[in-house]
Amino acid sequence: MTVVAKLKVKAGQEDALIAGMRKMIAHVKANEPNTKTYVLYRSSKDPSQFLVYEVYADQAAFATHGGSDAMREFFTLAGTLLDGRAEIEMYEEVDGKH
């Protein structure tokens, strides 16, 4: 399962989002072995636009991530930083399935 989240932050809040995401990434690396990829990207055109690219081994790994204290803490932070709602899209792999 792959998740793509687009985050637009309020002007001047970019560094706060990056700091919060670095904390989340560290949590994922240390505690979520079934999260295969968890990467933050920043738009080269709009410095207030971010994308989080996430790949999970399965639905259970995604549920573990979503239910973590670290995720709840990040959502609390994001609620003060985001300019609008996050756009979240979920994808399932096609090529590797038989």
Secondary structure in CASP SS format (residue, H / E / C, confidence):
PFRMAT SS
TARGET T0000
AUTHOR 0000-0000-0000
METHOD secondary structure of the structure
MODEL  1
M C 1.00
T E 1.00
V E 1.00
V E 1.00
A E 1.00
K E 1.00
L E 1.00
K E 1.00
V E 1.00
K C 1.00
A C 1.00
G C 1.00
Q C 1.00
E H 1.00
D H 1.00
A H 1.00
L H 1.00
I H 1.00
A H 1.00
G H 1.00
M H 1.00
R H 1.00
K H 1.00
M H 1.00
I H 1.00
A H 1.00
H H 1.00
V H 1.00
K H 1.00
A H 1.00
N H 1.00
E C 1.00
P C 1.00
N C 1.00
T E 1.00
K E 1.00
T E 1.00
Y E 1.00
V E 1.00
L E 1.00
Y E 1.00
R E 1.00
S C 1.00
S C 1.00
K C 1.00
D C 1.00
P C 1.00
S C 1.00
Q E 1.00
F E 1.00
L E 1.00
V E 1.00
Y E 1.00
E E 1.00
V E 1.00
Y E 1.00
A C 1.00
D C 1.00
Q H 1.00
A H 1.00
A H 1.00
F H 1.00
A H 1.00
T H 1.00
H H 1.00
G H 1.00
G C 1.00
S C 1.00
D H 1.00
A H 1.00
M H 1.00
R H 1.00
E H 1.00
F H 1.00
F H 1.00
T H 1.00
L H 1.00
A H 1.00
G H 1.00
T H 1.00
L H 1.00
L E 1.00
D C 1.00
G C 1.00
R C 1.00
A C 1.00
E E 1.00
I E 1.00
E E 1.00
M E 1.00
Y E 1.00
E C 1.00
E C 1.00
V C 1.00
D C 1.00
G C 1.00
K C 1.00
H C 1.00
END
